[in-house]
């Protein structure tokens, strides 16, 4: 092996190690944040915060914004993400990226299971909805739309930017993913179907779950290389 080739390998290992450390640190912080938030929710310590934020956001309501938010919130729904996910998994597999296809499928489906388990664990009742919308039949904490959209669009952005040379393309893709994810979370509070702390909890859960999937994925890759 040439000195130049060895140098590139060392640099790659160093970058991978830094990415692992950064990812682990973010996951730990997200887990700690979720634990503290969940404890506060169970103790009823977030009621004032939730009520204040809900009231403020609801004061911004207009018929036009309500129409937009009703559409945006669908971007985090199962009715949209399930067929979209099936198409993307098929396209990734057909394009010769079976690992990326499996990664997307496992992340999104696992997020749904994770979210439902936490919902039934905390059993937080839903808030009073706005705009005479139908009351969702599931529990409130954490927000399933927030968990799923964060996992779906985040992992999809990572897949689309993997190996990309153009930093502008990477920035654009990640900007779209983050914007859509935040917009979905905001729509849940705006429509009154979730408390703000449900949405924050959903994002924290998504970060932890994606980190767990990444660790499992890296272990799978290491085993397959052997």
C-alpha positions as CSV (number, residue, x, y, z in Angstrom):
1,X,0.0,0.0,0.0
2,X,1.3,3.5,-0.9
3,X,2.0,6.1,1.6
4,X,-0.7,8.3,0.0
5,X,-3.3,5.5,0.2
6,X,-2.4,4.7,3.8
7,X,-2.8,8.4,4.6
8,X,-6.3,8.5,3.1
9,X,-7.3,5.5,5.1
10,X,-6.1,7.0,8.3
11,X,-8.0,10.2,7.5
12,X,-11.2,8.3,6.8
13,X,-10.9,6.4,10.1
14,X,-10.4,9.7,11.9
15,X,-13.4,11.2,10.3
16,X,-15.5,8.1,11.1
17,X,-14.4,8.2,14.7
18,X,-15.3,11.8,15.1
19,X,-18.7,11.2,13.5
20,X,-19.2,8.3,15.9
21,X,-18.3,10.4,18.9
22,X,-20.5,13.3,17.8
23,X,-23.4,11.0,17.1
24,X,-23.1,9.2,20.4
25,X,-22.9,12.6,22.3
26,X,-26.1,13.8,20.5
27,X,-27.9,10.6,21.2
28,X,-27.0,10.7,24.9
29,X,-28.1,14.4,25.2
30,X,-31.4,13.6,23.4
31,X,-32.0,10.6,25.7
32,X,-31.4,12.7,28.8
33,X,-33.6,15.5,27.5
34,X,-36.4,13.0,26.8
35,X,-36.1,11.5,30.2
36,X,-36.3,14.9,31.9
37,X,-39.2,16.0,29.7
38,X,-41.1,12.8,30.3
39,X,-40.7,13.1,34.0
40,X,-41.9,16.7,33.9
41,X,-44.9,15.7,31.8
42,X,-45.8,12.9,34.2
43,X,-45.5,15.3,37.2
44,X,-47.7,17.9,35.4
45,X,-44.9,20.4,35.4
46,X,-45.3,21.3,31.8
47,X,-48.9,22.5,31.9
48,X,-48.2,26.2,32.1
49,X,-45.6,26.0,29.3
50,X,-47.9,23.9,27.0
51,X,-50.9,26.2,27.6
52,X,-48.9,29.3,27.0
53,X,-47.4,28.1,23.7
54,X,-50.7,26.6,22.5
55,X,-52.5,29.9,23.2
56,X,-49.8,32.0,21.4
57,X,-49.8,29.8,18.3
58,X,-53.5,29.6,18.2
59,X,-53.7,33.4,18.3
60,X,-51.9,33.4,14.9
61,X,-54.7,31.4,13.3
62,X,-56.1,32.5,9.9
63,X,-58.3,30.5,7.5
64,X,-55.4,30.5,5.0
65,X,-52.8,29.3,7.5
66,X,-55.2,26.7,8.8
67,X,-55.5,25.3,5.3
68,X,-51.7,25.2,4.8
69,X,-51.2,23.5,8.2
70,X,-53.8,20.9,7.4
71,X,-51.9,20.0,4.3
72,X,-48.4,20.2,5.9
73,X,-49.5,17.9,8.8
74,X,-50.2,15.2,6.2
75,X,-46.5,15.1,5.4
76,X,-45.9,13.3,8.7
77,X,-49.0,11.0,8.5
78,X,-48.9,7.3,7.8
79,X,-51.3,7.8,4.8
80,X,-48.5,9.7,3.1
81,X,-45.3,8.3,4.4
82,X,-46.3,4.6,4.0
83,X,-46.9,4.7,0.2
84,X,-44.0,7.1,-0.2
85,X,-41.7,4.9,1.8
86,X,-42.7,1.8,-0.2
87,X,-41.9,3.6,-3.5
88,X,-38.5,4.9,-2.2
89,X,-37.5,1.5,-0.8
90,X,-38.3,-0.1,-4.1
91,X,-36.4,2.6,-6.0
92,X,-33.3,2.3,-3.8
93,X,-33.3,-1.4,-4.2
94,X,-33.8,-1.2,-7.9
95,X,-30.9,1.3,-8.1
96,X,-28.6,-1.2,-6.5
97,X,-28.7,0.2,-3.0
98,X,-30.3,-2.6,-1.0
99,X,-28.6,-1.5,2.3
100,X,-30.0,2.0,2.0
101,X,-33.5,0.5,1.3
102,X,-33.3,-1.7,4.4
103,X,-32.0,1.2,6.5
104,X,-35.0,3.4,5.5
105,X,-37.6,0.7,6.0
106,X,-36.2,-0.4,9.4
107,X,-35.9,3.1,10.7
108,X,-39.4,4.2,9.7
109,X,-41.2,1.0,10.8
110,X,-39.2,0.9,14.0
111,X,-40.1,4.5,14.7
112,X,-43.8,3.7,14.5
113,X,-43.4,0.7,16.9
114,X,-41.3,2.8,19.3
115,X,-43.8,5.7,19.3
116,X,-46.8,3.5,20.0
117,X,-45.0,1.7,22.8
118,X,-44.2,5.0,24.4
119,X,-47.7,6.3,23.9
120,X,-49.2,3.4,25.7
121,X,-46.5,3.6,28.4
122,X,-47.3,7.3,29.3
123,X,-51.0,7.3,28.3
124,X,-51.2,11.1,28.2
125,X,-54.6,12.3,27.1
126,X,-54.9,14.5,24.1
127,X,-55.5,18.3,24.4
128,X,-58.7,19.9,23.3
129,X,-58.3,20.2,19.5
130,X,-58.8,23.5,17.6
131,X,-60.9,24.3,14.5
132,X,-63.6,21.6,15.3
133,X,-61.3,18.9,14.1
134,X,-61.9,15.3,15.0
135,X,-60.2,14.2,18.3
136,X,-57.4,11.6,17.5
137,X,-58.1,8.2,19.1
138,X,-54.5,7.6,20.3
139,X,-52.6,9.0,23.2
140,X,-50.6,12.3,23.0
141,X,-47.1,11.8,24.2
142,X,-44.9,11.7,22.2
143,X,-46.1,13.0,18.9
144,X,-46.1,10.2,16.3
145,X,-46.0,12.7,13.4
146,X,-42.9,14.3,14.9
147,X,-41.2,11.0,15.5
148,X,-41.9,9.5,12.1
149,X,-41.3,12.6,10.1
150,X,-38.0,13.3,11.8
151,X,-36.8,9.7,11.2
152,X,-38.1,9.5,7.6
153,X,-36.9,12.8,6.3
154,X,-33.7,12.7,8.3
155,X,-32.6,9.2,7.1
156,X,-33.8,10.0,3.6
157,X,-31.6,13.1,3.6
158,X,-28.6,11.1,4.8
159,X,-29.1,8.5,2.1
160,X,-29.5,11.2,-0.7
161,X,-26.4,13.1,0.5
162,X,-24.2,10.0,1.0
163,X,-21.2,10.4,-1.4
164,X,-22.5,13.7,-2.7
165,X,-19.6,16.0,-3.8
166,X,-21.5,19.2,-4.0
167,X,-21.9,20.9,-0.6
168,X,-24.6,23.0,-2.0
169,X,-26.7,19.9,-2.8
170,X,-26.1,18.6,0.7
171,X,-27.1,21.8,2.3
172,X,-30.2,22.1,0.1
173,X,-31.4,18.5,0.9
174,X,-30.8,18.8,4.6
175,X,-32.5,22.3,4.7
176,X,-35.6,20.8,3.0
177,X,-35.6,17.8,5.4
178,X,-35.3,20.0,8.5
179,X,-37.8,22.5,7.3
180,X,-40.4,19.8,6.6
181,X,-39.8,18.1,9.9
182,X,-40.2,21.3,11.9
183,X,-43.2,22.3,9.9
184,X,-45.0,19.0,10.6
185,X,-44.3,19.5,14.3
186,X,-45.6,23.0,14.3
187,X,-48.7,22.0,12.4
188,X,-49.5,19.5,15.2
189,X,-49.5,22.2,17.8
190,X,-51.2,24.7,15.5
191,X,-54.1,22.3,14.9
192,X,-54.4,21.6,18.6
193,X,-53.9,17.8,18.3
194,X,-50.7,17.8,20.4
195,X,-49.1,19.7,23.2
196,X,-45.7,21.4,22.4
197,X,-44.0,19.0,24.7
198,X,-45.4,16.1,22.7
199,X,-43.6,17.4,19.7
200,X,-40.3,18.1,21.5
201,X,-40.5,14.6,23.0
202,X,-41.1,13.2,19.5
203,X,-38.0,14.8,18.1
204,X,-35.9,13.6,21.0
205,X,-37.2,10.0,20.5
206,X,-36.4,10.2,16.8
207,X,-32.8,11.2,17.5
208,X,-32.3,8.4,19.9
209,X,-33.9,5.8,17.6
210,X,-31.9,6.9,14.6
211,X,-28.7,6.7,16.6
212,X,-29.6,3.1,17.7
213,X,-30.3,2.1,14.1
214,X,-27.1,3.6,13.0
215,X,-25.1,1.7,15.6
216,X,-26.8,-1.5,14.5
217,X,-26.3,-0.7,10.8
218,X,-22.5,-0.1,11.4
219,X,-22.2,-3.3,13.3
220,X,-24.0,-5.1,10.4
221,X,-21.6,-3.6,7.9
222,X,-18.6,-4.6,10.0
223,X,-19.8,-8.1,10.2
224,X,-20.6,-8.3,6.5
225,X,-17.1,-7.1,5.6
226,X,-15.6,-9.9,7.7
